[in-house]
Amino acid sequence: MSRAGSVRTWLSLVAFIAIVAAMDYALLDYLISQGLDSKLQPIQIGSYQFSFPLIGLTFAGVLIVAIAAWSNISTTMPITTLREMSQLETVRILRAAAVALFFFALTLFGPYLLGTNVFWRQIASLSGAFPQLAAAFQGLFYAIEPAMALDAMSKLAISQNVAAGALVVVSLLIGHYQRRIRRAK
C-alpha cells in the first residue's frame, strides 16, 4: 500500500473512532446529567496516586472494539489513494461505515428511546388510530418493562456491550460479503 493510501486508512480510522466516541460521550454526558454516579477509582503506583472514573473504562472498551471493527472492515475493503480508488469503492467504504454506525447508534440509544414517555405517548396515540395494533404494542410494553426497571448503571453496561457487539457483528458481515464480492470477480 502506498504512503497516501496508508494515510487515508488512518484518517478513515480516526474519523470513524471520533464519531463512535462522540456518540458514546453524548450518551454518558446525558446519563451523568440525569444522575448516573460517576465513581472514581483511586490507583496508587509507587508514590503517585491518581484516580479515574469507572465509566471511563466502558468508554475505552467501546473505543477499542470500534478500532477492531474498523480495522476488520478496512482490511477486507482496502482503502487506497484517492487517485487509485474508483467511485464505487468510495461508496462501498462510506456505506460500510454508515451501516456500522447506524447499528451502533440504534443499539446504543434504542433502549433509552424506548423508555421515554414521549415514545409511549406516541405509541398510545398510534394504537388509538389503529386498534388492531394495540395488543402488539401492549406486548411490546410488557416485554420492555423489566429492562426499563433496571438501574442506570446496568442499562448503561447492557447498552454499551450490545452496541459494541453490533459493531463487531456488522464488521464481520461486511467483511464476509466483501470477500464474496471479490471471489465472484
N, C-alpha and C positions, 0 to 999 in steps of 0.2 A: 504494500500500500504506500502510496506517495505521502510526502510530508503534509501536503494540503489536505489529502483525504483523512489523514490521522487527526489533523486539527479540526476538521469538520466532524469527525466522530466524537472527539472530546467536547466540542461545542454542543453537539446534539445531546450528549450525556448530561452536560451541565444544565442545559435548558430543561430537559425532562426532569431531572432531580429538583431543579428550582421550582417547577410547577408542582410537583408532588409535595415538596417541603412547604410551599405556600398554602396548599390546601390543608395539609395536616396541621400547620401552625394556626391557620384560621379556626379550625375545629378546637384545638387546645385553648386558644385565646377565648373563644366563646364559652367553653366549658369552665374555664377558670373564672370568667366574669359571672357565671351562673352559680358559683360556689364550690367548684371542684377544688379540693385541698391539694395544693402543690407542696407536698412534703419534701424537705431537704434531707439528704443522707450525708452525714459527716464522714469524711475519709481522712485518715492520718497516714502520711508516708514520711517516715523519719520524723523530723521536727516540723514538717509542714502539715498544716491541716486545712482542708478545703471541703466544701460541700457542694453537691449538685442536686438538682431536682429529680425525683424519681420519674416524673413524667418525661423528662429528657431521654431516659432510656428507651421508652416506647417510640419516641420521635426518632431517635437514632436507629432503632431497629427497622422502622418503616423505610428510612432512607437507605439503609444497607440492602434491604430487599429490593427497593426500586433500582438501585445501582445494578444488582444482579439481573433483574428483569430486563433492563435496557441493554445490558451487555449481551444477554442472550438474543434479544431482538436484533441488535446491531451486528452480531456475528452471523446470523442467518440472512440478514439483509445488508450486505456490505455497503457502507456509506463512502462513496468515492469523492473525488474532487468535483466541483461544480461543472467544469467543462466536460468531464467524462460521464457524468450522470445524466441519464435521459429523464425526460419529464415524468415518464411512467414510474421510474424508480423513486423520484422525489415524492410523487403522490403516494406510493406504497409506504414509504417511511412515515410520512405525515399521517396517513390513515392508521398505521400500526400504533403510532404514538397517541392518536386521538382515541382509538378503541381502548387501549390500555388505560389512559387517563379517565375515560368515561366510566369504565367498570370500577376503577379505583374510587372515583368520586361517588358513584352510586352506592357502593358498599360502605364507604366511609360515612357519608352524610345520610344515607337512606333511613337507617334506624331512628335517627333524630327527627327526620321529617315525618316519619310515620307516627311518632309520638306527640306531635304538636296538636293543639286544639284546633288550629286553622284547618289542618288536614281533615280531621274528623268532622268538623262543621261542613266542609265541602262534600265529604262522603255522605253525611246525613241529608244534605240538600239533593245530592245525586240520587240517593235511594228514594227520596220523596218523589223525584221526577220519574224514576224508573223503579217501580215497586218490585219487579221481578229480580232486581239485584240486591234487595235488602237482606235476604238470607245469606248471600255470599259475603256482603260487607260485614254482617254480624259475625260470621265465621272468621273472617279476617281479624276483626277486633278481638275475639276470644283467643285466637292463636297468638296475637301480638301482645296481649295484655300482660302475660308473665314477664316478657322481656322489658316492657315499659316499667315494670315494678322494680327492676334491678337498681342497685345504687350506681352513682355516676361513674365511679372507677371501673366497675365491672362492664358497664356499657362501653366505656372508652376502650378497655382492653379487648373486648369482643369485636368492636367495630374496626379497630386498627389491625387486629390479626386477620379478620376476614378480608379487609381491604388489601392487606399485603398478600394474602393468599390469592386474591383476584388478580393482582399484578403478575404473580407467578404463573397462574393458570393461563391467563391471556398471552403472556410472553411465550409460554410453551406451545400454545395453539398457533400463534402467529409463526413461530419457528417451524412447526410441523408443516403447516400449509405452505410456507415459503419454500421449504425443501421439496415438497411435492411439485410446486411450480417449476423449480429448477430441473427436477428429474424429467418432467414431461417434455422439456425442450429438446 
